[in-house]
Amino acid sequence: LSGTITLYLPGTPPKKCYADVEYLHGQDQLRSGQDVTQAFMTCTSWFNPAFTAQKQILVDGDGTYIVQAVENERLQNVLMILTCLRIGNAPVTPSPLT
């Protein structure tokens, strides 16, 4: 076996936050020209500079998402909007973010 193996482990202790999670429906994805088989969501929460593109977040009961984009709302470091893509085959069910 050769090469690099990447592991993603939760932080110690894991960071928890409450956020507004909005799942994008298949129709929304079709209108924007994206693939329907992928599950996307937007997550709005208090600004935290630790969240950057390519980081992963875990949603209780739903699985792991990779952050594709971080929007600093009005560049005020108060609110952030994360655009995320689900990794794996977990079912999409609304649940709180951890």
N, CA and C atoms as an extended XYZ file, in Angstrom:
294
Properties=species:S:1:pos:R:3:atomname:S:1:resname:S:1:resid:I:1 pbc="F F F"
N         0.846       -1.176        0.000 N   LEU     1
C         0.000        0.000        0.000 CA  LEU     1
C         0.891        1.238        0.000 C   LEU     1
N         0.647        2.127       -0.923 N   SER     2
C         1.429        3.350       -0.958 CA  SER     2
C         0.495        4.528       -1.170 C   SER     2
N         0.971        5.706       -0.899 N   GLY     3
C         0.167        6.908       -1.068 CA  GLY     3
C        -0.281        7.473        0.263 C   GLY     3
N        -1.160        8.444        0.171 N   THR     4
C        -1.640        9.151        1.348 CA  THR     4
C        -3.055        8.709        1.688 C   THR     4
N        -3.326        8.490        2.951 N   ILE     5
C        -4.673        8.178        3.421 CA  ILE     5
C        -5.140        9.358        4.272 C   ILE     5
N        -6.284        9.911        3.911 N   THR     6
C        -6.823       11.062        4.632 CA  THR     6
C        -7.926       10.607        5.574 C   THR     6
N        -7.825       10.957        6.836 N   LEU     7
C        -8.856       10.651        7.823 CA  LEU     7
C        -9.435       11.946        8.361 C   LEU     7
N       -10.753       11.979        8.500 N   TYR     8
C       -11.417       13.122        9.108 CA  TYR     8
C       -11.976       12.676       10.443 C   TYR     8
N       -11.485       13.255       11.508 N   LEU     9
C       -11.934       12.903       12.839 CA  LEU     9
C       -12.596       14.116       13.481 C   LEU     9
N       -13.593       13.877       14.349 N   PRO    10
C       -14.210       15.018       15.026 CA  PRO    10
C       -13.214       15.725       15.924 C   PRO    10
N       -13.432       17.015       16.095 N   GLY    11
C       -12.573       17.777       16.994 CA  GLY    11
C       -12.708       17.272       18.419 C   GLY    11
N       -11.743       17.554       19.251 N   THR    12
C       -11.781       17.117       20.643 CA  THR    12
C       -11.760       18.334       21.538 C   THR    12
N       -12.809       18.673       22.226 N   PRO    13
C       -14.152       18.105       22.079 CA  PRO    13
C       -14.804       18.620       20.797 C   PRO    13
N       -15.821       17.903       20.267 N   PRO    14
C       -16.499       18.379       19.042 CA  PRO    14
C       -17.161       19.729       19.276 C   PRO    14
N       -17.117       20.592       18.284 N   LYS    15
C       -17.777       21.892       18.364 CA  LYS    15
C       -19.239       21.707       17.995 C   LYS    15
N       -20.145       22.260       18.779 N   LYS    16
C       -21.565       22.172       18.486 CA  LYS    16
C       -22.114       23.565       18.274 C   LYS    16
N       -23.057       23.676       17.346 N   CYS    17
C       -23.705       24.954       17.138 CA  CYS    17
C       -25.121       24.716       16.649 C   CYS    17
N       -25.972       25.694       16.857 N   TYR    18
C       -27.329       25.634       16.351 CA  TYR    18
C       -27.392       26.487       15.101 C   TYR    18
N       -28.090       25.974       14.103 N   ALA    19
C       -28.114       26.662       12.824 CA  ALA    19
C       -29.438       26.407       12.124 C   ALA    19
N       -29.758       27.275       11.180 N   ASP    20
C       -30.915       27.095       10.322 CA  ASP    20
C       -30.457       26.283        9.116 C   ASP    20
N       -31.005       25.070        8.961 N   VAL    21
C       -30.620       24.186        7.870 CA  VAL    21
C       -31.744       24.161        6.853 C   VAL    21
N       -31.402       24.421        5.598 N   GLU    22
C       -32.392       24.406        4.519 CA  GLU    22
C       -31.911       23.445        3.439 C   GLU    22
N       -32.700       22.400        3.218 N   TYR    23
C       -32.353       21.422        2.194 CA  TYR    23
C       -32.858       21.914        0.850 C   TYR    23
N       -32.033       21.796       -0.177 N   LEU    24
C       -32.437       22.180       -1.524 CA  LEU    24
C       -33.114       20.985       -2.174 C   LEU    24
N       -34.294       21.200       -2.715 N   HIS    25
C       -35.061       20.126       -3.345 CA  HIS    25
C       -34.528       19.847       -4.743 C   HIS    25
N       -34.877       18.686       -5.282 N   GLY    26
C       -34.445       18.309       -6.619 CA  GLY    26
C       -34.830       19.324       -7.676 C   GLY    26
N       -36.014       19.924       -7.556 N   GLN    27
C       -36.444       20.930       -8.527 CA  GLN    27
C       -35.539       22.159       -8.473 C   GLN    27
N       -35.153       22.568       -7.280 N   ASP    28
C       -34.254       23.712       -7.141 CA  ASP    28
C       -32.910       23.407       -7.799 C   ASP    28
N       -32.440       22.194       -7.642 N   GLN    29
C       -31.157       21.817       -8.215 CA  GLN    29
C       -31.225       21.765       -9.737 C   GLN    29
N       -32.362       21.326      -10.276 N   LEU    30
C       -32.507       21.290      -11.728 CA  LEU    30
C       -32.501       22.701      -12.319 C   LEU    30
N       -33.170       23.630      -11.652 N   ARG    31
C       -33.226       25.004      -12.149 CA  ARG    31
C       -31.847       25.648      -12.178 C   ARG    31
N       -31.009       25.283      -11.248 N   SER    32
C       -29.676       25.893      -11.222 CA  SER    32
C       -28.659       25.071      -12.013 C   SER    32
N       -29.119       24.031      -12.716 N   GLY    33
C       -28.241       23.249      -13.569 CA  GLY    33
C       -27.369       22.249      -12.832 C   GLY    33
N       -27.755       21.881      -11.606 N   GLN    34
C       -26.950       20.946      -10.830 CA  GLN    34
C       -27.544       19.542      -10.924 C   GLN    34
N       -26.743       18.555      -10.583 N   ASP    35
C       -27.142       17.152      -10.636 CA  ASP    35
C       -28.130       16.831       -9.527 C   ASP    35
N       -29.277       16.222       -9.870 N   VAL    36
C       -30.333       15.930       -8.895 CA  VAL    36
C       -29.906       14.851       -7.902 C   VAL    36
N       -29.002       13.964       -8.267 N   THR    37
C       -28.630       12.858       -7.397 CA  THR    37
C       -27.788       13.305       -6.203 C   THR    37
N       -27.334       14.517       -6.190 N   GLN    38
C       -26.551       15.020       -5.075 CA  GLN    38
C       -27.456       15.812       -4.132 C   GLN    38
N       -27.230       15.652       -2.837 N   ALA    39
C       -28.025       16.359       -1.831 CA  ALA    39
C       -27.272       17.595       -1.366 C   ALA    39
N       -27.869       18.755       -1.569 N   PHE    40
C       -27.274       20.016       -1.160 CA  PHE    40
C       -28.082       20.622       -0.018 C   PHE    40
N       -27.437       21.433        0.789 N   MET    41
C       -28.140       22.193        1.824 CA  MET    41
C       -27.400       23.496        2.063 C   MET    41
N       -28.147       24.459        2.573 N   THR    42
C       -27.516       25.686        3.060 CA  THR    42
C       -27.721       25.730        4.563 C   THR    42
N       -26.755       26.250        5.247 N   CYS    43
C       -26.754       26.284        6.701 CA  CYS    43
C       -26.397       27.709        7.131 C   CYS    43
N       -27.296       28.365        7.857 N   THR    44
C       -27.062       29.730        8.326 CA  THR    44
C       -26.818       29.700        9.830 C   THR    44
N       -25.728       30.301       10.264 N   SER    45
C       -25.376       30.292       11.682 CA  SER    45
C       -24.540       31.532       12.003 C   SER    45
N       -24.187       31.667       13.284 N   TRP    46
C       -23.298       32.753       13.683 CA  TRP    46
C       -21.946       32.555       13.032 C   TRP    46
N       -21.296       33.632       12.686 N   PHE    47
C       -20.015       33.573       11.985 CA  PHE    47
C       -18.961       32.886       12.847 C   PHE    47
N       -18.181       32.025       12.216 N   ASN    48
C       -17.072       31.352       12.878 CA  ASN    48
C       -15.960       31.177       11.845 C   ASN    48
N       -14.809       31.811       12.028 N   PRO    49
C       -13.744       31.729       11.022 CA  PRO    49
C       -13.159       30.325       10.859 C   PRO    49
N       -13.486       29.388       11.741 N   ALA    50
C       -12.984       28.022       11.624 CA  ALA    50
C       -13.627       27.283       10.449 C   ALA    50
N       -14.791       27.741        9.986 N   PHE    51
C       -15.458       27.095        8.859 CA  PHE    51
C       -14.909       27.653        7.553 C   PHE    51
N       -14.295       26.781        6.772 N   THR    52
C       -13.770       27.163        5.462 CA  THR    52
C       -14.200       26.105        4.451 C   THR    52
N       -14.029       26.408        3.170 N   ALA    53
C       -14.360       25.439        2.130 CA  ALA    53
C       -13.521       24.181        2.334 C   ALA    53
N       -14.093       23.047        2.027 N   GLN    54
C       -13.504       21.715        2.153 CA  GLN    54
C       -13.534       21.161        3.577 C   GLN    54
N       -14.010       21.928        4.563 N   LYS    55
C       -14.193       21.375        5.910 CA  LYS    55
C       -15.421       20.479        5.876 C   LYS    55
N       -15.559       19.612        6.862 N   GLN    56
C       -16.717       18.730        6.939 CA  GLN    56
C       -17.513       19.030        8.188 C   GLN    56
N       -18.850       18.903        8.063 N   ILE    57
C       -19.729       19.064        9.211 CA  ILE    57
C       -20.595       17.814        9.318 C   ILE    57
N       -21.008       17.489       10.531 N   LEU    58
C       -21.829       16.326       10.796 CA  LEU    58
C       -23.196       16.796       11.265 C   LEU    58
N       -24.248       16.323       10.610 N   VAL    59
C       -25.615       16.670       10.977 CA  VAL    59
C       -26.226       15.447       11.637 C   VAL    59
N       -26.713       15.596       12.879 N   ASP    60
C       -27.294       14.467       13.610 CA  ASP    60
C       -28.360       13.774       12.789 C   ASP    60
N       -28.261       12.466       12.646 N   GLY    61
C       -29.264       11.671       11.957 CA  GLY    61
C       -29.271       11.825       10.446 C   GLY    61
N       -28.349       12.583        9.894 N   ASP    62
C       -28.375       12.814        8.448 CA  ASP    62
C       -27.063       12.482        7.768 C   ASP    62
N       -25.973       12.570        8.434 N   GLY    63
C       -24.709       12.225        7.809 CA  GLY    63
C       -23.727       13.380        7.762 C   GLY    63
N       -22.750       13.225        6.896 N   THR    64
C       -21.649       14.165        6.782 CA  THR    64
C       -21.793       15.013        5.528 C   THR    64
N       -21.502       16.282        5.662 N   TYR    65
C       -21.547       17.225        4.536 CA  TYR    65
C       -20.182       17.870        4.392 C   TYR    65
N       -19.810       18.154        3.160 N   ILE    66
C       -18.573       18.887        2.912 CA  ILE    66
C       -18.956       20.321        2.549 C   ILE    66
N       -18.281       21.283        3.145 N   VAL    67
C       -18.575       22.695        2.900 CA  VAL    67
C       -17.969       23.084        1.552 C   VAL    67
N       -18.808       23.561        0.648 N   GLN    68
C       -18.326       23.985       -0.663 CA  GLN    68
C       -18.040       25.474       -0.705 C   GLN    68
N       -18.824       26.257        0.036 N   ALA    69
C       -18.633       27.710        0.024 CA  ALA    69
C       -19.082       28.291        1.360 C   ALA    69
N       -18.413       29.348        1.781 N   VAL    70
C       -18.766       30.075        2.999 CA  VAL    70
C       -19.022       31.521        2.620 C   VAL    70
N       -20.219       32.017        2.935 N   GLU    71
C       -20.553       33.415        2.654 CA  GLU    71
C       -20.604       34.179        3.972 C   GLU    71
N       -19.787       35.192        4.090 N   ASN    72
C       -19.786       36.074        5.258 CA  ASN    72
C       -20.832       37.155        4.984 C   ASN    72
N       -22.007       36.985        5.572 N   GLU    73
C       -23.142       37.866        5.299 CA  GLU    73
C       -22.779       39.331        5.539 C   GLU    73
N       -22.846       40.127        4.490 N   ARG    74
C       -22.554       41.570        4.509 CA  ARG    74
C       -21.147       41.897        5.008 C   ARG    74
N       -20.256       40.911        5.025 N   LEU    75
C       -18.863       41.092        5.463 CA  LEU    75
C       -18.745       41.711        6.848 C   LEU    75
N       -19.687       41.351        7.730 N   GLN    76
C       -19.698       41.923        9.078 CA  GLN    76
C       -19.228       40.942       10.152 C   GLN    76
N       -18.850       39.728        9.760 N   ASN    77
C       -18.430       38.703       10.723 CA  ASN    77
C       -19.481       38.441       11.797 C   ASN    77
N       -20.761       38.478       11.390 N   VAL    78
C       -21.857       38.207       12.316 CA  VAL    78
C       -22.556       36.908       11.920 C   VAL    78
N       -23.005       36.803       10.679 N   LEU    79
C       -23.673       35.602       10.177 CA  LEU    79
C       -22.876       34.998        9.038 C   LEU    79
N       -22.976       33.673        8.900 N   MET    80
C       -22.355       33.001        7.767 CA  MET    80
C       -23.374       32.050        7.152 C   MET    80
N       -23.254       31.852        5.857 N   ILE    81
C       -24.093       30.906        5.142 CA  ILE    81
C       -23.167       29.888        4.492 C   ILE    81
N       -23.326       28.631        4.886 N   LEU    82
C       -22.518       27.551        4.330 CA  LEU    82
C       -23.317       26.843        3.247 C   LEU    82
N       -22.725       26.614        2.098 N   THR    83
C       -23.320       25.786        1.053 CA  THR    83
C       -22.609       24.452        1.124 C   THR    83
N       -23.392       23.373        1.339 N   CYS    84
C       -22.796       22.071        1.622 CA  CYS    84
C       -23.320       20.979        0.697 C   CYS    84
N       -22.519       19.952        0.498 N   LEU    85
C       -22.850       18.793       -0.318 CA  LEU    85
C       -22.744       17.553        0.561 C   LEU    85
N       -23.797       16.716        0.551 N   ARG    86
C       -23.802       15.513        1.391 CA  ARG    86
C       -22.836       14.474        0.835 C   ARG    86
N       -22.106       13.815        1.751 N   ILE    87
C       -21.173       12.752        1.397 CA  ILE    87
C       -21.794       11.433        1.841 C   ILE    87
N       -21.812       10.431        1.000 N   GLY    88
C       -22.338        9.129        1.377 CA  GLY    88
C       -23.803        8.976        1.010 C   GLY    88
N       -24.432        7.941        1.578 N   ASN    89
C       -25.794        7.586        1.200 CA  ASN    89
C       -26.809        7.754        2.317 C   ASN    89
N       -26.549        8.608        3.285 N   ALA    90
C       -27.497        8.801        4.378 CA  ALA    90
C       -28.772        9.453        3.859 C   ALA    90
N       -29.944        9.078        4.376 N   PRO    91
C       -31.192        9.688        3.921 CA  PRO    91
C       -31.268       11.160        4.334 C   PRO    91
N       -31.927       11.973        3.530 N   VAL    92
C       -32.063       13.390        3.837 CA  VAL    92
C       -33.293       13.588        4.706 C   VAL    92
N       -33.078       13.907        5.976 N   THR    93
C       -34.158       14.219        6.905 CA  THR    93
C       -33.725       15.413        7.718 C   THR    93
N       -34.560       16.459        7.813 N   PRO    94
C       -34.165       17.640        8.590 CA  PRO    94
C       -33.852       17.285       10.033 C   PRO    94
N       -32.765       17.826       10.548 N   SER    95
C       -32.349       17.580       11.920 CA  SER    95
C       -31.408       18.685       12.361 C   SER    95
N       -31.166       18.834       13.690 N   PRO    96
C       -30.273       19.896       14.155 CA  PRO    96
C       -28.821       19.638       13.752 C   PRO    96
N       -28.085       20.691       13.567 N   LEU    97
C       -26.678       20.607       13.178 CA  LEU    97
C       -25.815       20.479       14.428 C   LEU    97
N       -24.788       19.643       14.350 N   THR    98
C       -23.830       19.556       15.467 CA  THR    98
C       -22.458       19.857       14.954 C   THR    98
